[in-house]
Amino acid sequence: MAFEPQYLTGDKAGIEAFVDKFDVFLFDCDAHPQVQLSKINDRRRVGVLWSGDRLFEGTVETLDKLRSKGKKIVFVTNNSTKSRADYQKKLTGIGIPATLDEVFSSSYSSAIYISRILSLPPSKNKVYILGESGIETELRSEKIHCVGGSDPLYRRDIAADDYQKLASGEALDKAVGAVLCGLDFHLNYLKLAFAYHYITQNNAVFLATNSDVTLPNENALFPGAGACAAPLVAMLGGMKPEELGKPSQKMMDAVQSKFHFERERACMVGDRLDTDIKFGIEGKLGGTLCVLTGVTKAKEDWEAQGVVKPAAWVNKLGDLTYGL
């Protein structure tokens, strides 16, 4: 008989028993577009902790109570444009107390994966970046040398002699052993050309901070990190990058490498079945908790697809305070 996810809202004993199972709680803090059926053109950014710039009722109280019980809190995001310090500032700015150590972005996940798991050889230990300064900051925090990224030398039109220098390899840094693609607000032809030739000539490993093809902003969708990597995937005959953000288990490996926790004593809290809950299940965490303030709106969502189910669910995160 298939298991039935446990409904915790209003269940004081159930909440207490569920929370007591875990030492670590991983919280999704990505915002997603939510289409309102009554206003088909109205898209709000929703999620687990907040909607737009408004915190959901009980969010801070829940986090405070979990911390008071000695639980480790980790905020997990696929946003690669910001460093951990940037994201910490964002969290505190909207009213969520957070330390730098509690933030785990896909840019930092990439840095941890490259430095501690991938372990590039000394002769090929540089990383070429398609992305913003958040990636550079986190790579340097792990003492990883990088090129590209926000360097003004790459933010220009391609020149006639660039073609010859790239084709011959003269323009390439021979020490580049990986190409890391994230969301790049200044993506251009020259940057893509460098990335392609690093992969094909240097045999650089093709990595991506995450595969999200869209970015919600200002009530609309814009190109995401996956869209920035798409031209390279096409040029490389469909070869896809190794993904380092949710739901990739390489991100889970990086999180565990950083915090050294027992997976059966950790719980993933999120609003998306295909990323957050899948991330926790495939990572063999002890539990997953789905919050219905984001993309997933009702238990019928997982009953309909029948593959990815959370261990438990609540209407909103603040409902946990009833049993804490």
N, C-alpha and C positions, 0 to 999 in steps of 0.2 A: 504493500500500500504506500502511495506517494505521501511524503510528509506535508503537513499544512503549516505555512508560516504562522508564527505566534503573534497575535494581535496584543500589543502591550498597553495601548492607551487606556487609562482608567484602571489598569491592573497593578495595584501597588506591590503585591507579592511577586507577581511575574516580573516587574521591572527590577526589583531588588535582586531576584535570583539571576536574571539575565546579566545585569551590570556586574555582579559579583564574580562572574565567570572570567572576566577580562582585566588585564593590567594596562592594556594599551588600546586607545580608540583613535582610529584614523578617520578624519572628517574630510569629505569632499568639500572644497570651497570654490568650485568653478560655477560660473553663472551660465544658464542655458536659456535659449529663447522659448517662450511659452505662447502658443497661439490661442487667443481667446475666441471661442466659437461665436460669441455674440458680436465680436468685432474682429473679423478675419485678418485685418491689417494691423491689429494691435499686438505687438510682441513685447513682452516684459522679460527681463532677466531674472530668472528664478533659480532656487536651489535649496540647499539644506539649512543654511544659516541666515540668509537674507534674501530680499527681493528688491532689485534696484539698489537704492541706498538705505532701505529700511530693514532693520533687524526683525526677524520673527520673534514674537512674544516668547519669553522664556529661554532664549538662546544663551545669553550671558549667564543666567542663573544655573542652567544645566551644566555649562562648562565649569563654572566655579565649584559646583557640588561634586563633579567628577574629580576635579583637582584636589578638593578637600579630602576625598577618599583615597588619594594617592595614585590616581589613574594618570597615565602618561597621555597627553593630548598631542596629536600630530595633524596639522592642516596640510592636505594634499591637493595640489593644483596642477593642471596641465599648462598653465600660463608660463611660457618661456621668456617673455619679454621683460619680466621683472626678476630682480634678484630676491633672495630671501629677505634682505633688509627692506627692499621696496614693498614687498608683500606684507611684511610685518607692519609697516607704516600704514598700508591700506587697511588692514584689519583693525588696528588701534584707532584709526581715523573714523571708522564707522561704529566704534564702541565695543569691539571684541578685544579684550586683553590678550596679548600673545607675545611670546618671547621669540627671538631669532631661532632658537633651537627647535621650536615647535613647528616651523614652516618647512615644507618639503615641496619645492616646485619642480617642474619637469626640467628646468635648466640646471638645478642642483642635482636632480636625479641623474642627468646626463654626465655631470662632472664626477659624481660618485662612481657611476658605472665605468666610465673611461679610466679613472685613476685606480680603482680598487678591484675591478672585475675584468675589464677588457685587457688592461695592462699592455699598452703599446710598447714595442721594442724601442730601446734608446735611439736608434737611428731613424725611427719614424714616430716620434712622440709628440708631434704638433697636430693641432686640429684646425681645419679650415671651417669657418662659421658662415652659414647663411642665417642671419638672425640679428637680434638687437643686443644692447649692452648687458642685459640681464644674464645672458649666456656667458659672455666674456667674464663678468664679475665672478660667477660661480666656478668657471673653469680655472681661473687664476687662484681662487680660494683653495683649490686642490693642487695648486702648483703645476697646472697644465698650460703649456705654451700654445697660443692660438694666433691665427691670422684671419684676415677678412673681417666679418662682423661690421662694426660701426666705423672702421677705418675709412677716412675720406678718400683714400686712394682707390677704393672700389666703388665709390658712389659717384660714378661718372659714366658718360657714354663710352662705348668701346671705340678704340682708335684703329686705324688701318694696320699699324704695326703690331697691335695686340694679337691679331689672328696668327701671324707668323710666329710670334714668341710663345704663344700658347701651344700651337701645333708642334713646335720643335721641343717644347718643354723648358725653354729658356726662362719663361716667366714663372715657372713653378718652383716652389720651395720643396726640395727633395726630402725634407724632414717631415712633411705632412703625411700622417698615416691614417687620418680619419676626416670625413666630411660630416659635419653636424648641421642638420637643417631644422630651423625653427621658424616661428612667425617673423618675417622680415618686412618692415614697413617701407624699406628702401630697396626692394628687390629690383634687379635690372639684368640686362643681357650679359654684361661683363661678369657679374657675380655668378650667374648660372654657368657661363663658359668656364670659369675657373673651377667650379665645383665638378663639372663634368670631366674635365681633363685631370683633376686630382684623382678621381675615381678610376678613370680608364688608363692613365699613364703611371700614376704612383701606386695603383692598386689600393687606394685608400678605402677604409671601411665606410660604408654608407649608413649613416645614423640619422634618426629624426627624434626631436624632443617629444613629439606626439603626432597623431594622424588626423586630428580634427580639421576637417576641410573648411569649416565655417567659423566665423567669430561674431557673436551677437554684440551689437552696439547701436545705441540711438534708435531703438525700435526697428532694427533691420539686421540683415546678415551681410557679413563681409568676408573676404578670403581669410582662411585660417592657415595654420602651419602646414597642414596637409596639402593645401592648394599651392603653397610655395615649393613643396617638394615634387609636385605633380609633373612639371616639365622635365625634371631629371629622370623620374620614373619612366616617362615616355621615351626619352632619349636613350635610356639604358635597356630598352626592349622589354619593359615591364618589371625590371628588377626593383623590388621594394626595399626601403631602408629598414634597418632594425629599429623598432620603435621603443622609446624609453619612457613614455608616459602611460597613464592609465588607458586601457586595461592590461598593457604589456607586463608580463611577469619580471621583466628586466627592471622595471621601476620598483616592484615589490622586493626584488633582490637587493636593490640599492637602499631602500628604506630599512630593510633588516640589517644590511651591512653597517648602516649608520647607528641604529638604535639597539641592535643585539637583543631582540625580544623573542620569546617563544611564540610561534605563530598560533598555536592553539589557545593562547592567552590574549589574542588580539582580535578586535572587531572593526570591520569597515562600515562606516555610516555614509550613506549616499542617497541620491534621488533617482539615479539612472540604473536600470537593470543591465544594460549592455556595456556599461563602463565600470561604474562604482561597485555594484553587486557582483558582477562577473570578476572584477579585479580581486575582490575578497575571496570568492569561491575558488577560483583557479590558483590563488595564492595559498590555499589550504589554511586560511585563518579560522579561528575557532568559531567566529560568528559574523553575520552580516545583518545590518539594520537598515531597512528602507524607510525613508521619510517622505511623506506624500505632499510636501510643499513645492516640489519641483516638477520634473518631467513625468514621473510616475504619479498618477492621480488616484488610483484605486487598485484593490487586489485583483480586479478583473484584468489588469494589464499583464500580470505574470500568469494568471490562469489561462489567458488567451494564447500566449506563446508557449507556456508549459515547459520551458527549458531552464531559464535562469530564475530562481526563486530566492528571496531573502530568508534568513532564519527567522527574522521577526520584523515587525513594522509598527510605525506609529503615525498618527495624523500629522504631527509636527514635532520637532525636536524637543520643544519645551514640555511636552507631555511626560518626559522622563522625570521631571522634577517631582512628580507625584510619588514616586517610589524611591527618591534619593534622600 
